[in-house]
């Protein structure tokens, strides 16, 4: 019986369960994502944890390279003339 209100075994959850049942040691979210060919986030596994269908069996140290999308800024054309109109303050 479902412990989580409205819990259903959708296609993604079924595939996760199949992957984990076929793994002897268990898989990280990253390994699950590779196995399934799509990103698996913790929200999906958290529901399965709450339902008692999976368990956390340990941790693993992995090397991480972090990339982050950042904005690039550029002065607009005519900016020099526009800033000449602002009051200048020291500090």
NORMOTA-V631561 format. One record per backbone hydrogen bond with DSSP energy under -0.5 kcal/mol. CO is the residue of the C=O (numbers start at 1). NH is the residue of the N-H. If there is no record, write none. Layout:
# NORMOTA-V631561
co | nh
CO | NH
CO | NH
This chain:
# NORMOTA-V631561
co | nh
4 | 7
8 | 10
10 | 14
11 | 15
12 | 16
13 | 17
14 | 18
15 | 19
16 | 20
17 | 21
18 | 22
20 | 23
22 | 24
28 | 32
29 | 33
30 | 34
31 | 35
32 | 36
33 | 37
33 | 38
39 | 41
41 | 44
41 | 45
42 | 46
43 | 47
44 | 48
45 | 49
46 | 50
47 | 51
48 | 53
48 | 54
49 | 52
55 | 57
60 | 62
64 | 66
65 | 67
76 | 79
78 | 82
79 | 83
80 | 84
82 | 85
83 | 86
